[in-house]
């Protein structure tokens, strides 16, 4: 197993709906995000990944939390590669229309009210989404 540094952005539209992306390889909904590249900051990674995965820009308004608990942040990819994510997740807002076209990584982009989050969430993002829709004091350290 390897440890992967990653960043994500829980962004909302003007109606307060969360932006989630549907992953191609497991058909699960997830927070837009991904691996931090060499020379990249957590925030730059979150904004880059958000734009790549949604086709839209966003802005960061604050830190949601840091997620590294092996109980929730482990994932086995196809081909048996297992990773533990160490992620920094920000909160923010969309800037513009979501216009991502389906491809071999992301098959859909959706907007979800906090009371209508899809049941099939990417497992490491379950605590992230739960924190995002909670009234808990930020940042969360999980």
N, C-alpha and C positions, 0 to 999 in steps of 0.2 A: 504494500500500500504506500502511496505517496501523498504528501500534503500539498495542496494547491491554494495559492493566494488568489482570491477573486473579489470582485466588487459588483454590487447591484444597485438598482434604483427603483424604489417603489414610487412611481409617479401617479398623480391623479389628474384627471381632466377638470374642466371648470365646473362640472356637476358633482365632483367628488368621487368619481368612479376610478378604480385602480386599473392600471394597464398591466395586462398579463400576456405572455406569449405562449403558444402551444408548440412544444418541442416535437420534432419529427421522429426521433428514434424511440420515444416511449409514449407518445401521445398524451403527455401530461402538461398541464399549464404551469408556468413558472414566472418568477420575477425576471425582467430583463437584466442580464448580467453575464459576466464571464471572467476569464483568467486575466490577471494583471500582466501586462507585457513588460519586459525589461525597460527601465528608464521611465516608466509610467506611474503616475500617482494613483491612489485609490479613486479619487474623484474623477480624474481624467478617464480612467478605465470605465467607471460606471456610466459616464456620459457617452463615451464611444460605443460601448456595448448597447446602450439604450437606443442610440441612433441606428446602429447596424441591425438590431433585432426588430425595431418598430418602424423604421423609415421616417422618424420624427425626431426633432430636437427636444430637449428638456432642460430644466434648470434645477439645481439642487437647493433645497431650503434648509436642510439640517441632516443630522446623523440619526438614523433609526437605531442602529446597533451593530455590534460585532458578534459574529456567530462562528464558533469553533468546536462546540461540544461534540465529541465523537459519537454520542448516542443519537444525534440528529443530523450531523453534517457529513456522514459517510454515504458514499454512493458507488455502486458497481455498474460500470458501463458495459455495453455489449463487448464481448471478447474477454470478459473477466478482469478488466482493469479496475481496481478499487482505489478510490481516493477519499481523503478527508479534506473538506473545504475549510479554509480559514477566510471568512468573508467579512467585508465591511459593506454595510447596506445603508444607503442614503434615502431620504424622502425628498420629494420635489413635485414638480408639475410639468405637464406636457406643454410644448410650444408648437402648436400646429397640428395638422391632421395626421393621423396614423395611416401610413401608406405602404407598408411592407407587403411585398408580393411573396407568396409561398415559395419555398425552396427546400433543399435537402436538410436544412437545419431547423427552420421555423416554418410551420405550416399555417399558422393563423396568429392574429393579434386581436385581443379583445378588451373591452372596457366592462368592468364588473362593479356593481354597487357592493358595499361592504357586506350586505346581507344576502348576496347572490354569488359568492365566490364558488367556482367550480369545485366539486368534490375531488376530482382527479388532479391534485397538485403534485408537483415534483417534491418528493419527500423532504429534502433539505430546506425547501422554501415554506413548509408548513409553519414552523415557528416564526419565520419572518413575516408572513402574511398575517398570522394571528396577532403579532405585535403591532403591525401597521394599522390594523383595524381596531386596536384596543385604545383605551384612554390612559394606558400605563405611562409612567415617567420615562422619557427618553434620555440618554441612549440605553438600550437594553444590552446586557453582556451575557451572552448565552453560549 
